[in-house]
Amino acid sequence: MQIDGAGRQQRGHVLLIAGDAALRRRAVQVAPSANLAALGVLPASALLNSHVPSDTTYLDGARDPNTVLMRLRAAAATPGPLLVYLSGRLTLDRRGHGLHLALAGTTASTVRYTALPWDWLGTELAARPTGPTTVVLDLVADKSAWPVLQEYGSLPASPSAEVYGVVVPPAFAGGPHQVSAYTRHWIDQLRRSPTRPANLPLHAFAVGAAALPPGTIVLPATRELSATADPHAQQAPHAPHAAEQPAPDPRPHIHALATGGRHQEAATLAQAWEEHVLRTRGHTSPEATHWAEIRADLARMAGNYGSATRLWINAGHTRLERQPPDDPEVLAAAAGALYCWTQLKDQAAARDSGPELVRLLRALPSLEPRLLELTRQRLEVLEGAVGTR
């Protein structure tokens, strides 16, 4: 058994929490109990990406937030790796305006007493001892919480944890008693991959394969673009001229512009910084590729899936020129391209970018084969539609 620096025996913990099911017009949006049941068939070592001895706690149907808090606190005290998975409905305390995870029996008038305050998650995880901490979220926001999330542009969580997941908008309706798409593909990747993927490509391919509804909040959107941003920054960092030394890091400000709905300003500033990097570092530099990916994700946030698809495809091909095909950055670019392509409603645009996407996916031997096959099938349908006109 492994021993940590303080002499304690290393032990991992998996905490799976199912909140209240999200219902809209009698349709189930997220079925947390089904998600937990599906995760339960996976060994803890696969969930934790660690072979240290571990414990697993299931919380399904809890009605008292203090019960959940005690379990969370006990899990956070483990000296080894920790995975916390939460699924259910995000709601808002209309008096305190705080986000909560609805528990069984939570109603709009009882949120303060029957739901888990979201801040508790960050508070408990912030005091974690040594050991990696991962939070995985599969959530839906109800009509009261969604405007707050749109204002944030993200979902606050502990800065000491790796946070991955999705929050779908309230208009989306899933199937009754079914494992939600993000969790299902996350599980499929763990089952099918010969070696356990790292968290980032695991998350990226789950997002790319899940066909998430428009407007879904994805955490993280990109590696560094999702860094904490100050929406009240006093001065916007401008793109420097060639002779200038860079302004503070512009990425948080650009991200704040985009999450605030100022998409054109964000895109213009990002393009100016990309041009600066191209002049000073060169077209083949890692920095240039990174700024192309930032522009791709800004296009996604603005709903411009055609541009986002092209930029992600180009970034994937560029990374393949100097990085192995199983590199997490290559896989993340491919996942971004695949997700944005599946969101394209313009059939002509999807048909035009489809062959390059197929070429990119074909170059990734660690890719789940079904993703490539589904992409080819959709492209064949699109191409066949032209032939029948």
C-alpha positions, -999 to +999 in steps of 0.1 A: +000+000+000+013+035-009+023+059+019+019+097+015+044+123+028+027+125+062+031+088+068-006+080+062-017+051+042-029+062+007-065+054+002-088+067-025-125+076-025-153+077-050-183+097-040-213+095-064-242+119-056-276+118-074-297+148-068-333+153-078-344+142-113-349+171-137-384+171-152-398+194-178-434+190-191-433+154-178-401+146-198-370+135-180-340+157-187-315+140-164-321+108-145-294+109-118-303+074-104-298+058-138-264+076-141-253+063-107-264+028-115-244+029-148-213+042-130-216+015-104-205-012-129-171+004-133-143-005-109-132+023-086-097+021-101-110+031-135-130+060-120-100+072-100-073+064-125-054+049-096-049+014-081-047+024-045-073+008-022-104+028-022-139+032-009-171+041-029-201+059-015-234+062-032-259+089-023-292+084-041-325+098-029-310+120-001-334+146+013-312+163+039-284+186+026-265+180+059-264+143+052-248+150+019-224+175+035-212+149+060-205+124+032-187+151+012-167+161+042-157+125+049-147+119+013-127+152+012-107+140+042-092+110+023-055+113+019-055+097-016-072+104-049-108+116-048-135+116-075-168+134-068-196+128-093-227+149-092-258+145-113-292+162-111-309+196-112-294+229-104-318+254-089-317+288-073-325+300-038-346+330-048-341+348-015-303+344-013-297+340-050-274+311-045-271+280-067-281+247-051-282+211-062-318+200-058-323+169-036-352+145-035-383+165-026-368+200-033-394+225-045-390+262-054-402+272-019-380+248+000-346+252-017-329+268+013-338+238+035-338+208+012-311+214-014-273+214-013-257+248-015-232+247-044-207+267-023-204+238+001-187+217-026-159+243-031-155+249+007-151+212+015-127+204-014-106+235-007-094+219+025-083+187+008-051+170+019-025+159-007-040+138-035-056+146-068-092+158-068-115+154-097-151+166-100-174+153-127-207+170-133-237+159-154-264+185-146-293+204-160-302+239-149-338+247-142-355+280-153-345+298-121-308+288-122-301+292-160-300+330-161-274+330-133-253+304-151-254+324-183-242+354-164-214+335-149-206+317-182-194+288-161-201+270-128-180+280-098-161+251-082-130+245-061-098+259-077-080+229-062-099+204-082-100+193-119-136+200-129-152+183-160-187+181-171-218+197-187-248+217-176-276+216-202-302+243-205-338+238-192-354+235-227-336+202-234-356+170-229-340+136-226-354+101-224-371+087-193-349+065-170-320+067-194-283+073-187-276+108-200-255+112-231-224+127-215-222+102-187-229+073-211-201+083-234-178+089-205-184+053-193-181+039-228-146+054-231-135+039-199-149+005-209-135+004-244-101+020-242-072-005-237-056+019-213-074+044-191-074+078-209-064+109-190-093+130-177-090+157-204-093+135-235-119+114-217-140+145-211-133+159-246-146+128-264-176+124-242-186+160-251-179+154-288-199+122-289-229+133-268-246+156-293-253+181-265-281+207-270-272+242-281-262+265-252-248+237-231-222+249-206-191+227-210-165+226-183-138+233-192-144+247-227-107+247-235-077+241-213-067+277-204-094+298-219-116+287-190-092+303-164-109+325-139-118+358-155-125+392-139-156+406-157-149+440-141-114+444-155-108+481-157-088+481-189-089+458-219-055+444-229-049+455-265-029+435-290+007+447-289+026+459-319+057+439-329+080+462-309+059+461-277+062+437-248+029+420-241-001+436-219-014+416-189-026+381-201-055+390-224-072+356-222-093+362-191-106+395-205-114+379-238-132+351-220-152+377-200-162+395-231-175+363-247-194+351-216-209+386-214-223+383-249-198+407-265-188+380-290-176+403-318-153+422-295-139+390-281-133+376-316-116+408-328-093+410-298-084+373-301-077+376-338-054+406-331-035+386-306-032+357-329-017+379-356+008+393-331+018+357-322+021+348-359+044+377-365+066+372-334+066+334-330+057+321-364+029+302-380+040+268-368+046+278-332+026+262-304+014+296-293-001+302-328-020+269-326-033+278-291-047+311-303-064+294-332-080+271-306-091+301-286-107+316-317-124+282-323-140+281-289-150+318-291-168+309-323-185+280-306-196+303-277-211+327-303-230+299-320-209+301-352-204+264-355-192+265-391-162+287-383-156+268-350-155+235-369-130+247-395-107+262-368-107+231-347-100+209-377-071+230-387-058+231-352-060+193-350-041+189-383-014+214-371-009+196-339-006+162-357+023+176-376+044+178-344+025+158-317+016+121-315-020+112-324-028+101-288-016+134-273-044+150-252-041+183-271-046+165-304-076+146-290-091+177-275-089+195-309-105+166-326-133+165-300-139+202-304-142+198-342-165+168-339-188+185-314-191+217-334-197+198-367-226+179-351-242+212-341-241+225-377-277+230-390-265+243-424-262+211-444-240+227-471-215+238-444-215+204-428-210+187-461-181+210-470-162+205-438-171+168-434-143+152-455-116+171-436-131+161-403-132+124-414-095+127-425-086+141-390-105+114-371-091+087-393-056+098-382-063+090-346-059+053-339-070+056-302-103+071-313-135+052-305-142+036-339-179+043-336-173+080-336-156+078-370-183+055-384-211+079-373-193+108-388-190+090-421-226+079-421-238+115-416-215+127-443-229+101-467-264+112-459-255+148-466-238+140-499-267+118-509-291+147-503-273+167-529-275+138-554-313+136-551-320+172-559 
